[in-house]
Amino acid sequence: MSKTISRRRALGAAAWLAWPVSALAASQQLYEAAEPHMGSVIRIKLYAAGPQQGAAAFRAAFDRITQLDEALSDYKPASELNRIGRSAVGNPVGVSQDLFRVLAASLKLSEESAGAFDVTLGPVIRLWRQARTDHRIPTPEALREAAGRCGYRKLHLDAAAGTVLLDQPGMQLDLGAIAKGYAADAALLVLAQSGIRSALVAASGDLAIGEAPPGQRGWKIGVSRGGSEGGLERILVLHNAAVSTSGDAEQHLQIEGKRYSHIVDPATNMGLTTPITVTIVARRGMDADSLATAVSVLGADRGMAVIRKHPDAAALIITGEGAAMGVVESAGWNQLSHEDLLP
């Protein structure tokens, strides 16, 4: 555990944290810790009365993330998610509250986005993962076969019974576009239950933010232009909020001069080829995380139509590169608390 205050730290494709450096309240000190979970490094910063309270809070938060990884991971064969993929075909299976909440939120966004967000796309996503390893685009035949085992309407939830039902064998659920946001939310809740209310959980590009640091208006979050252009767009000052950035700066496949994003469009089963970086600010990490992916697939115009269905969400969408770069902001983006950038 370290109390070192970092002025700037890269997080995901397009966000970094500007940690407060003013004098701390006498009864609170800033602590930080990081552990590998969910395929990335999870970083937590919190204000505590002393090292013992901080250490206990860190342990509780990281243990909660471990628990969620065991339930929501599509990489771990024994995870609850993968178990229902094998057992819920034609047979309703009871699941944990965590998994049910995530699946319910996923289906709701699938309906709102006309299928642009789809957690049943696992078979196609696995082909693209292998494609990045093999440096070879999946064949049309393989994509058609995999797509035949996808479709959010083949996933059924019974809220009263708490069960999940899948329509056909070979379906694979993938929560990669929502699980980290949910885990960040859950870790922040555990910290609050431990008496820590001023905290920030960073799960790659997904941030869950608690109350403001002592003596501050909020946590300072730098949002960049993304892509190869870099450069800051704005410094947000946030509390009790979540931020997620989605883009292909870190994960993509380059073939014959064409870049295929790790984000797959369910309508075409192809990795996105149009440069786009989406930053969402919402009340919950689960919402920010999933909306960032849905808007990336939909593009600026259709994506903003979905954002308007979420009055507590704000969006910054950056499309294209270089001279062709375009910036689109939702109605709520400029209303966010922020600091002007220095020249």
C-alpha positions as CSV (number, residue, x, y, z in Angstrom):
1,M,0.0,0.0,0.0
2,S,1.3,3.4,-0.9
3,K,0.4,7.0,0.0
4,T,2.3,8.4,-3.0
5,I,0.2,10.9,-4.9
6,S,0.6,10.5,-8.6
7,R,-0.1,13.6,-10.7
8,R,-1.1,11.7,-13.8
9,R,-1.7,8.1,-14.6
10,A,-2.9,6.5,-17.8
11,L,-6.2,4.7,-17.6
12,G,-7.6,2.8,-20.6
13,A,-7.8,4.4,-24.0
14,A,-8.7,8.0,-23.2
15,A,-8.9,8.9,-19.6
16,W,-6.4,9.8,-16.8
17,L,-6.7,10.9,-13.3
18,A,-5.4,14.2,-12.0
19,W,-5.2,13.4,-8.3
20,P,-5.8,16.3,-5.8
21,V,-2.6,17.6,-4.3
22,S,-3.9,20.3,-1.9
23,A,-3.5,20.0,1.8
24,L,-5.4,17.0,3.2
25,A,-7.9,17.2,6.0
26,A,-6.1,16.4,9.3
27,S,-8.3,13.4,9.9
28,Q,-8.0,11.9,6.4
29,Q,-5.1,10.6,4.4
30,L,-5.0,9.5,0.8
31,Y,-4.0,5.8,0.2
32,E,-3.8,3.8,-3.0
33,A,-3.6,0.1,-3.9
34,A,-3.7,-2.0,-7.1
35,E,-4.3,-5.6,-7.8
36,P,-4.8,-7.7,-11.0
37,H,-8.4,-8.7,-11.5
38,M,-10.7,-9.3,-14.5
39,G,-7.9,-9.2,-17.0
40,S,-6.6,-5.8,-16.0
41,V,-5.1,-3.9,-13.1
42,I,-7.8,-2.5,-10.7
43,R,-6.6,0.6,-8.9
44,I,-8.3,2.1,-5.9
45,K,-7.7,5.4,-4.2
46,L,-9.4,6.3,-1.0
47,Y,-9.3,8.7,2.0
48,A,-9.1,6.9,5.4
49,A,-8.4,7.9,9.0
50,G,-5.3,5.7,9.0
51,P,-3.5,2.8,7.4
52,Q,-5.4,0.1,9.3
53,Q,-8.8,1.4,8.1
54,G,-7.4,1.8,4.6
55,A,-5.9,-1.7,4.5
56,A,-9.2,-3.3,5.7
57,A,-11.2,-1.3,3.1
58,F,-8.9,-2.3,0.3
59,R,-9.1,-6.0,1.2
60,A,-12.9,-5.9,1.3
61,A,-13.1,-4.1,-2.0
62,F,-10.7,-6.4,-3.8
63,D,-12.3,-9.5,-2.4
64,R,-15.6,-8.3,-3.7
65,I,-14.1,-7.9,-7.2
66,T,-12.6,-11.4,-7.0
67,Q,-16.1,-12.7,-6.1
68,L,-17.6,-11.0,-9.1
69,D,-14.9,-12.2,-11.5
70,E,-15.7,-15.8,-10.4
71,A,-19.3,-15.1,-11.4
72,L,-19.1,-12.9,-14.5
73,S,-15.9,-14.0,-16.3
74,D,-16.2,-15.5,-19.7
75,Y,-12.5,-16.5,-19.6
76,K,-12.8,-18.9,-16.6
77,P,-14.4,-22.2,-17.5
78,A,-15.9,-22.7,-14.1
79,S,-17.4,-19.2,-13.7
80,E,-21.1,-19.0,-13.1
81,L,-21.6,-17.3,-16.5
82,N,-20.0,-20.2,-18.3
83,R,-21.8,-22.7,-16.2
84,I,-25.2,-21.4,-17.2
85,G,-24.1,-21.3,-20.8
86,R,-23.8,-25.1,-20.5
87,S,-26.8,-25.8,-18.3
88,A,-29.5,-23.3,-19.2
89,V,-30.2,-24.4,-22.7
90,G,-34.0,-25.1,-22.8
91,N,-33.9,-25.3,-19.0
92,P,-34.4,-22.3,-16.7
93,V,-31.5,-22.1,-14.2
94,G,-31.3,-20.0,-11.1
95,V,-28.5,-17.5,-10.9
96,S,-26.9,-15.2,-8.3
97,Q,-28.3,-11.7,-7.8
98,D,-25.2,-10.2,-9.3
99,L,-25.4,-12.1,-12.5
100,F,-29.1,-11.6,-12.8
101,R,-28.7,-7.8,-12.4
102,V,-26.0,-7.6,-15.1
103,L,-28.0,-9.7,-17.5
104,A,-31.2,-7.7,-16.9
105,A,-29.4,-4.4,-17.5
106,S,-27.9,-5.9,-20.6
107,L,-31.2,-7.0,-22.1
108,K,-32.7,-3.6,-21.3
109,L,-29.9,-1.8,-23.3
110,S,-30.2,-4.4,-26.1
111,E,-33.9,-3.3,-26.5
112,E,-33.1,0.4,-26.3
113,S,-30.2,0.1,-28.8
114,A,-32.0,-2.2,-31.3
115,G,-29.4,-4.9,-30.6
116,A,-26.3,-2.8,-30.9
117,F,-25.4,-4.0,-27.4
118,D,-25.7,-7.8,-27.2
119,V,-24.1,-10.0,-24.5
120,T,-24.9,-13.1,-26.5
121,L,-22.3,-12.2,-29.1
122,G,-19.7,-14.4,-27.4
123,P,-19.2,-16.8,-30.3
124,V,-18.4,-14.0,-32.7
125,I,-16.3,-12.1,-30.2
126,R,-14.2,-15.2,-29.7
127,L,-13.4,-15.4,-33.4
128,W,-12.2,-11.8,-33.3
129,R,-10.0,-12.5,-30.3
130,Q,-8.4,-15.3,-32.1
131,A,-8.1,-13.2,-35.2
132,R,-6.0,-10.6,-33.3
133,T,-3.7,-13.5,-32.2
134,D,-3.5,-15.0,-35.7
135,H,-3.4,-11.6,-37.4
136,R,-6.1,-12.9,-39.8
137,I,-9.7,-11.8,-40.3
138,P,-12.3,-14.5,-39.5
139,T,-13.7,-16.2,-42.6
140,P,-17.2,-15.3,-43.7
141,E,-18.2,-19.0,-43.1
142,A,-17.0,-19.0,-39.5
143,L,-18.7,-15.7,-38.8
144,R,-22.0,-16.9,-40.2
145,E,-21.8,-20.1,-38.1
146,A,-21.0,-18.2,-34.9
147,A,-23.6,-15.6,-35.5
148,G,-26.2,-18.3,-35.8
149,R,-25.6,-19.0,-32.1
150,C,-26.1,-15.3,-31.1
151,G,-29.0,-13.0,-30.6
152,Y,-30.3,-11.3,-27.4
153,R,-33.8,-12.5,-28.1
154,K,-32.5,-16.0,-27.4
155,L,-31.7,-15.0,-23.8
156,H,-34.7,-15.1,-21.4
157,L,-34.9,-13.9,-17.8
158,D,-37.6,-14.6,-15.2
159,A,-37.4,-11.9,-12.6
160,A,-39.8,-13.6,-10.2
161,A,-37.9,-16.9,-10.3
162,G,-34.4,-15.4,-10.7
163,T,-33.7,-17.8,-13.6
164,V,-31.9,-17.6,-17.0
165,L,-33.0,-19.6,-20.1
166,L,-31.1,-20.0,-23.4
167,D,-32.7,-21.0,-26.6
168,Q,-30.0,-23.1,-28.2
169,P,-26.8,-25.1,-27.6
170,G,-23.5,-23.4,-28.3
171,M,-24.5,-19.9,-27.0
172,Q,-21.8,-18.0,-25.2
173,L,-22.5,-15.0,-23.1
174,D,-19.8,-12.3,-22.9
175,L,-20.1,-9.5,-20.3
176,G,-16.9,-7.8,-21.3
177,A,-18.7,-4.5,-22.0
178,I,-20.5,-4.2,-18.7
179,A,-18.9,-6.4,-16.0
180,K,-16.0,-4.1,-15.1
181,G,-18.4,-1.2,-14.6
182,Y,-20.6,-3.3,-12.4
183,A,-17.5,-4.5,-10.4
184,A,-16.3,-0.9,-9.9
185,D,-19.8,0.0,-8.6
186,A,-19.8,-3.0,-6.2
187,A,-16.3,-2.2,-4.9
188,L,-17.3,1.4,-4.3
189,L,-20.3,0.2,-2.3
190,V,-18.2,-2.1,-0.2
191,L,-15.8,0.8,0.6
192,A,-18.8,2.9,1.7
193,Q,-20.0,0.0,3.9
194,S,-16.5,0.1,5.4
195,G,-16.8,3.7,6.3
196,I,-14.9,5.0,3.3
197,R,-17.0,7.4,1.2
198,S,-14.3,9.4,-0.6
199,A,-12.9,6.9,-3.0
200,L,-12.3,6.1,-6.6
201,V,-12.2,2.7,-8.3
202,A,-10.5,2.4,-11.7
203,A,-11.1,-0.8,-13.6
204,S,-9.1,-0.1,-16.8
205,G,-11.2,2.6,-18.6
206,D,-14.1,2.3,-16.2
207,L,-14.2,4.6,-13.2
208,A,-16.6,4.6,-10.2
209,I,-16.3,7.7,-8.2
210,G,-17.5,8.3,-4.6
211,E,-17.8,11.5,-2.6
212,A,-15.3,14.3,-3.3
213,P,-11.9,14.3,-1.6
214,P,-11.6,16.4,1.6
215,G,-11.7,20.1,0.8
216,Q,-12.2,19.4,-3.0
217,R,-15.2,19.8,-5.3
218,G,-14.6,16.4,-6.7
219,W,-12.1,14.0,-8.3
220,K,-10.4,15.4,-11.4
221,I,-10.7,13.2,-14.5
222,G,-8.9,14.2,-17.7
223,V,-10.7,13.2,-20.9
224,S,-8.6,13.1,-24.0
225,R,-9.4,13.1,-27.7
226,G,-8.4,9.5,-28.0
227,G,-7.0,7.7,-31.0
228,S,-3.6,8.7,-32.3
229,E,-4.3,12.4,-31.9
230,G,-4.0,12.4,-28.1
231,G,-4.4,15.7,-26.2
232,L,-6.8,16.7,-23.5
233,E,-10.4,17.6,-24.3
234,R,-11.4,18.6,-20.8
235,I,-10.8,18.1,-17.1
236,L,-14.0,16.9,-15.4
237,V,-14.5,17.4,-11.7
238,L,-16.8,14.7,-10.5
239,H,-18.3,13.0,-7.4
240,N,-20.8,10.2,-7.0
241,A,-20.6,9.4,-10.6
242,A,-19.0,7.0,-13.1
243,V,-17.0,7.4,-16.3
244,S,-16.2,5.0,-19.1
245,T,-14.3,5.4,-22.3
246,S,-14.5,3.1,-25.2
247,G,-12.2,3.1,-28.2
248,D,-9.8,1.0,-30.2
249,A,-6.5,2.7,-29.3
250,E,-5.3,-0.3,-27.4
251,Q,-7.1,-3.3,-28.9
252,H,-7.5,-3.7,-32.6
253,L,-6.4,-5.7,-35.6
254,Q,-4.6,-4.1,-38.5
255,I,-4.8,-5.9,-41.9
256,E,-3.7,-4.4,-45.2
257,G,-3.9,-0.9,-43.9
258,K,-7.4,-1.4,-42.4
259,R,-8.0,-1.3,-38.7
260,Y,-10.6,-3.5,-37.1
261,S,-11.7,-2.6,-33.6
262,H,-12.1,-5.1,-30.8
263,I,-15.7,-3.8,-30.6
264,V,-17.9,-5.9,-32.8
265,D,-21.1,-4.7,-34.5
266,P,-23.8,-7.3,-34.0
267,A,-25.5,-6.2,-37.2
268,T,-22.5,-7.1,-39.4
269,N,-20.4,-9.4,-37.0
270,M,-17.4,-7.3,-38.0
271,G,-15.0,-5.3,-35.9
272,L,-15.7,-1.6,-36.2
273,T,-13.6,0.1,-38.9
274,T,-14.6,3.7,-38.5
275,P,-12.5,5.5,-35.8
276,I,-14.7,6.4,-32.8
277,T,-14.0,7.2,-29.1
278,V,-16.9,7.5,-26.7
279,T,-16.8,8.8,-23.2
280,I,-19.9,8.4,-21.0
281,V,-20.5,10.0,-17.6
282,A,-23.4,8.3,-15.7
283,R,-24.5,7.7,-12.2
284,R,-23.4,4.0,-12.2
285,G,-20.4,2.3,-13.7
286,M,-22.5,-0.5,-15.1
287,D,-24.4,2.1,-17.2
288,A,-21.4,4.1,-18.3
289,D,-19.5,1.0,-19.3
290,S,-22.4,-0.6,-21.4
291,L,-23.5,2.7,-23.0
292,A,-20.0,3.5,-24.2
293,T,-20.0,0.2,-26.2
294,A,-23.5,0.6,-27.5
295,V,-22.8,4.2,-28.7
296,S,-19.6,3.1,-30.3
297,V,-21.5,0.6,-32.4
298,L,-24.4,3.0,-33.2
299,G,-22.3,6.0,-34.1
300,A,-22.9,9.6,-33.2
301,D,-26.4,10.2,-34.5
302,R,-28.1,7.0,-33.4
303,G,-25.9,6.8,-30.3
304,M,-27.2,10.2,-29.1
305,A,-30.7,9.0,-29.5
306,V,-30.0,6.3,-27.0
307,I,-28.3,8.7,-24.6
308,R,-31.4,10.8,-24.6
309,K,-33.2,7.9,-23.1
310,H,-30.8,8.2,-20.1
311,P,-31.3,11.6,-18.5
312,D,-28.6,11.0,-16.0
313,A,-26.0,10.2,-18.7
314,A,-23.7,12.6,-20.7
315,A,-21.7,11.7,-23.7
316,L,-18.7,12.9,-25.7
317,I,-18.2,11.2,-29.1
318,I,-15.1,11.8,-31.2
319,T,-15.2,10.4,-34.7
320,G,-12.6,10.2,-37.4
321,E,-9.0,11.3,-37.2
322,G,-6.8,14.3,-38.2
323,A,-8.6,16.8,-40.4
324,A,-11.7,14.5,-40.5
325,M,-12.1,14.5,-36.7
326,G,-15.5,15.4,-35.4
327,V,-16.7,16.1,-31.9
328,V,-20.3,15.6,-30.8
329,E,-21.5,16.3,-27.2
330,S,-24.8,15.4,-25.6
331,A,-26.9,18.1,-24.1
332,G,-25.6,17.2,-20.6
333,W,-21.9,17.2,-21.4
334,N,-21.3,20.9,-21.1
335,Q,-23.3,21.0,-17.8
336,L,-20.8,18.7,-16.1
337,S,-18.5,20.4,-13.6
338,H,-15.1,21.0,-15.1
339,E,-11.9,23.0,-15.0
340,D,-10.7,24.9,-18.0
341,L,-7.5,23.6,-19.6
342,L,-4.4,25.7,-19.3
343,P,-3.0,27.0,-22.6
